[in-house]
Structure formats: C-alpha cells, structure tokens
Amino acid sequence: MLASWEKLPDFIKSAAVKQYYDVLRQRIVQLVFKRIADIIFSAVLFVALLPIMLVCAAAVKLSSEGDVIFKQQRLTGYGRLFNVYKFRTMYATAEHDLPITTHNDDRVTAVGHFLRKTHLDELPQLWNILKGDMTFVGTRPEVPCFVDEYNAEWLATLLLPAGLTSWASVFFRNEAELINKAENAKEIYMNEILPLKMEMNLNYIKNFSLKNDVVIIFETIKAVLTDI
C-alpha cells in the first residue's frame, strides 16, 4: 500500500523523493496486488517450508548455545522500526552490534556458515512478510545507523516495505567477500557498496511492476542455487 503524501513522515518528504512517490502512485493497483500476493505466498511457503525450518532450528540449537532466532531492529517502509527475524548464525557471545559481516567472520558458527551460504537463515522473514513488515521484493532492510547517512534521494527507498530480495541482493550476494580484506569494512560499505545498491534500488522503484518482481524472484532463486 502507499500512504498519501501528506501522511508521510516529514523526514522523507522532499522534491527528490516526490518523483519516486508519483511513479508508485500511478501503480497503486499493482501495489495492492503486491501486498495480496505477499500474504498468500508467505503463508503458503511458511507452512510448506516448516519442516525445513524445524531442521534448521534444531541444528542451530544443537550446534551452539543461545536463542534459535536472532532479532535485530531494522527500518522498513516510512522509516518504521521493526524486528527482522533470522536463524541465529553467530555465537551468542559474539558482538552483534557490528553491522557488517565479512567473509570467514569468526563470529559465525559452522552451522551459521551453511545457513548463510544457502540463505536458509532468511526463512523466518516469511513471518515478517506475512505481518506486513516486509515484502518479497524491495530494498533490503538496513540498520538505523546506515539509514541515518542516506541522502534525500535515497530516502525514496523507504516508500515501500523492506524486501526479502532485490536486484542489489542478487548482484551483491557475495558482499562479505568483497569487503573481507578492507581495513575499515563499514567505510568501504558506505562509500563504495551502498551507493551502488541505492542506484539499483532507486531504479527498481522507477520501473516498478509485478512482472519485474517475478523476474527478480527467479533471478534470486537461480543465484542461490548457483552459489550452493
């Protein structure tokens, strides 16, 4: 869904964002069907994949101490905070405040490496989608500290709910390896990777359609299967 311009948070409203808002407003019917599809498919997949999620949960629980589900505050549509759910892939005693994960990060457990490689750690986000905090295709949810650094145009990505996948997710699926050798991973992410992600995300909004969403989903599945 898309709120009226007047009801948007003031920090989002600007001339830079308005052009993207107008594009989405013209496609309001597709946005309605997008939400309906999110509800139906997230519910069906949650039930269908429940056995796999139970196996993942057992593996996480048996492999290391700590909660099975990892929760972290992220930002979704209109800058609203929500808890994104994932299977825990790091040791419970690890420092989780670091927003960047590098390749061979020693905070990640052996089971966690497998879950991340196969993206099975993301399955609990089907519940986020069903609740309306997320959508299948859209900008990946960022931590607040990164969103605080967004320029006016980048804030247009907050017009839609955070996504499970996106073109940026497909292109930067090996992001951890890209920043692995950087002395300052956060700086590399902010100055080199994030601008490219935002360019892709803004282009997604400009060309939003349900057809493009389907293409992105299939490209995501293909990319995951290729990396396994």
Secondary structure per residue as TSV (DSSP state, phi and psi in degrees):
chain	resnum	aa	ss	phi	psi
A	1	M	-	360.0	163.4
A	2	L	-	-135.2	120.7
A	3	A	-	-71.6	161.6
A	4	S	-	-67.5	153.9
A	5	W	G	-56.2	-39.2
A	6	E	G	-64.2	-28.2
A	7	K	G	-89.2	-4.0
A	8	L	S	-70.8	149.0
A	9	P	-	-58.1	142.5
A	10	D	T	-58.9	-33.6
A	11	F	T	-69.8	-16.4
A	12	I	T	-88.7	-33.2
A	13	K	-	-72.2	120.3
A	14	S	S	-162.1	166.6
A	15	A	H	-62.1	-33.5
A	16	A	H	-65.4	-37.2
A	17	V	H	-81.4	-31.2
A	18	K	H	-58.0	-36.2
A	19	Q	H	-63.7	-35.8
A	20	Y	H	-75.7	-36.6
A	21	Y	H	-60.6	-43.2
A	22	D	H	-63.8	-35.7
A	23	V	H	-63.6	-47.6
A	24	L	H	-66.6	-35.0
A	25	R	H	-62.6	-33.6
A	26	Q	T	-72.1	-14.0
A	27	R	T	-119.1	33.9
A	28	I	H	-62.0	-35.1
A	29	V	H	-63.9	-42.7
A	30	Q	H	-64.8	-34.2
A	31	L	H	-66.2	-36.1
A	32	V	H	-64.5	-46.8
A	33	F	H	-65.9	-31.0
A	34	K	H	-62.1	-44.1
A	35	R	H	-67.1	-40.8
A	36	I	H	-61.2	-43.5
A	37	A	H	-63.9	-39.0
A	38	D	H	-58.3	-45.8
A	39	I	H	-64.1	-48.2
A	40	I	H	-64.8	-52.0
A	41	F	H	-73.4	-33.3
A	42	S	H	-67.9	-37.0
A	43	A	H	-67.8	-44.6
A	44	V	H	-64.5	-46.0
A	45	L	H	-68.2	-35.6
A	46	F	H	-60.9	-44.5
A	47	V	H	-69.0	-45.0
A	48	A	H	-65.7	-35.7
A	49	L	T	-95.8	4.3
A	50	L	H	-56.1	-42.1
A	51	P	H	-59.1	-41.3
A	52	I	H	-66.2	-39.6
A	53	M	H	-65.5	-35.3
A	54	L	H	-66.2	-38.4
A	55	V	H	-64.7	-44.5
A	56	C	H	-60.9	-43.1
A	57	A	H	-61.7	-43.1
A	58	A	H	-64.1	-40.9
A	59	A	H	-63.8	-41.7
A	60	V	H	-64.7	-45.1
A	61	K	H	-64.9	-40.7
A	62	L	H	-79.8	-22.7
A	63	S	H	-84.8	-26.5
A	64	S	S	-162.4	158.0
A	65	E	S	-73.3	150.6
A	66	G	S	127.1	174.0
A	67	D	-	-67.8	149.9
A	68	V	S	-72.0	-41.9
A	69	I	E	-99.3	130.9
A	70	F	E	-98.4	128.4
A	71	K	E	-115.2	138.8
A	72	Q	E	-146.8	139.6
A	73	Q	E	-73.7	128.4
A	74	R	E	-131.3	174.5
A	75	L	E	-108.6	139.3
A	76	T	-	-123.7	-157.3
A	77	G	G	-51.6	135.4
A	78	Y	G	65.9	18.2
A	79	G	G	77.4	19.8
A	80	R	-	-80.0	135.2
A	81	L	E	-77.8	141.5
A	82	F	E	-150.9	165.0
A	83	N	E	-94.5	116.8
A	84	V	E	-86.0	138.8
A	85	Y	E	-107.1	136.2
A	86	K	E	-145.2	158.1
A	87	F	E	-69.3	136.5
A	88	R	-	-63.7	128.0
A	89	T	-	-116.1	-4.7
A	90	M	B	-113.4	160.4
A	91	Y	-	-62.9	142.6
A	92	A	T	-60.4	-27.3
A	93	T	T	-87.9	-1.6
A	94	A	S	-73.4	157.4
A	95	E	-	-78.9	112.3
A	96	H	-	-97.2	-1.0
A	97	D	-	-78.1	-14.5
A	98	L	-	-74.2	117.2
A	99	P	-	-78.4	-7.8
A	100	I	-	-113.3	135.2
A	101	T	-	-111.9	128.4
A	102	T	-	-100.3	166.7
A	103	H	T	-64.6	136.9
A	104	N	T	61.1	31.0
A	105	D	-	-59.0	124.0
A	106	D	T	-73.4	-2.3
A	107	R	T	-80.2	-17.4
A	108	V	B	-87.5	134.2
A	109	T	-	-76.9	169.1
A	110	A	H	-62.6	-45.6
A	111	V	H	-63.6	-38.1
A	112	G	H	-60.8	-39.0
A	113	H	H	-60.7	-42.2
A	114	F	H	-66.0	-44.3
A	115	L	H	-62.8	-39.2
A	116	R	H	-69.4	-41.9
A	117	K	H	-63.0	-39.0
A	118	T	H	-91.4	-5.6
A	119	H	T	64.8	16.4
A	120	L	G	-68.4	-20.8
A	121	D	G	-65.2	-18.1
A	122	E	G	-85.5	-9.7
A	123	L	T	-56.1	-37.2
A	124	P	T	-60.0	-16.0
A	125	Q	H	-71.1	-9.6
A	126	L	H	-59.7	-33.4
A	127	W	H	-68.9	-38.2
A	128	N	H	-60.1	-39.2
A	129	I	H	-68.6	-44.4
A	130	L	H	-60.7	-38.1
A	131	K	H	-72.1	-20.8
A	132	G	T	98.5	2.1
A	133	D	S	-73.9	-27.3
A	134	M	E	-134.9	174.4
A	135	T	E	-135.2	165.2
A	136	F	E	-65.7	-44.4
A	137	V	E	-121.6	125.7
A	138	G	S	170.1	-179.7
A	139	T	-	-63.7	131.2
A	140	R	-	-59.6	140.1
A	141	P	-	-67.2	126.6
A	142	E	-	-99.4	159.2
A	143	V	-	-76.1	150.7
A	144	P	H	-53.9	-35.7
A	145	C	H	-62.8	-30.1
A	146	F	H	-79.4	-40.1
A	147	V	H	-63.5	-31.4
A	148	D	T	-60.3	-21.9
A	149	E	T	-95.7	0.3
A	150	Y	-	-63.5	142.7
A	151	N	-	-82.9	176.9
A	152	A	T	-58.6	-41.0
A	153	E	T	-70.0	-38.5
A	154	W	G	-62.2	-27.0
A	155	L	G	-63.5	-15.1
A	156	A	G	-62.0	-23.9
A	157	T	G	-67.9	-14.6
A	158	L	G	-87.6	5.3
A	159	L	G	-73.2	-21.3
A	160	L	S	-120.8	157.8
A	161	P	-	-61.3	154.3
A	162	A	E	-60.8	148.2
A	163	G	E	-109.4	152.5
A	164	L	E	-70.2	-33.3
A	165	T	E	-147.6	170.1
A	166	S	-	-166.5	172.9
A	167	W	H	-60.1	-38.4
A	168	A	H	-63.9	-36.5
A	169	S	H	-63.8	-40.5
A	170	V	H	-67.6	-47.3
A	171	F	H	-68.2	-38.5
A	172	F	T	-105.9	32.6
A	173	R	T	-66.1	-20.6
A	174	N	T	-106.9	36.1
A	175	E	H	-55.5	-41.2
A	176	A	H	-58.8	-35.8
A	177	E	H	-72.2	-32.7
A	178	L	H	-65.8	-35.6
A	179	I	T	-102.3	7.7
A	180	N	T	-59.2	-39.9
A	181	K	T	-94.4	4.7
A	182	A	-	-74.8	139.8
A	183	E	S	-70.8	-35.7
A	184	N	S	-124.9	91.8
A	185	A	H	-61.5	-40.6
A	186	K	H	-63.3	-40.9
A	187	E	H	-65.0	-43.2
A	188	I	H	-61.8	-42.5
A	189	Y	I	-62.6	-48.2
A	190	M	I	-67.9	-39.1
A	191	N	I	-93.0	-23.2
A	192	E	I	-119.3	-44.9
A	193	I	I	-84.6	-48.7
A	194	L	H	-59.0	-42.5
A	195	P	H	-58.3	-38.1
A	196	L	H	-68.2	-39.8
A	197	K	H	-60.9	-44.5
A	198	M	H	-64.9	-36.4
A	199	E	H	-60.7	-43.7
A	200	M	H	-66.6	-41.5
A	201	N	H	-65.7	-41.3
A	202	L	H	-68.3	-37.0
A	203	N	H	-64.6	-34.5
A	204	Y	H	-61.3	-43.5
A	205	I	H	-65.2	-43.3
A	206	K	H	-59.0	-33.3
A	207	N	T	-113.0	25.5
A	208	F	-	-58.1	132.7
A	209	S	-	-163.6	155.0
A	210	L	H	-63.9	-32.3
A	211	K	H	-61.8	-44.6
A	212	N	H	-64.7	-35.2
A	213	D	H	-60.5	-43.2
A	214	V	H	-63.2	-42.0
A	215	V	H	-61.3	-44.3
A	216	I	H	-63.4	-40.4
A	217	I	H	-62.2	-45.5
A	218	F	H	-67.2	-36.9
A	219	E	H	-66.7	-34.4
A	220	T	H	-65.4	-46.9
A	221	I	H	-59.8	-43.9
A	222	K	H	-62.0	-42.0
A	223	A	H	-65.2	-41.9
A	224	V	H	-63.5	-46.0
A	225	L	H	-64.9	-33.0
A	226	T	H	-67.2	-37.5
A	227	D	H	-80.3	-18.1
A	228	I	-	-69.3	360.0
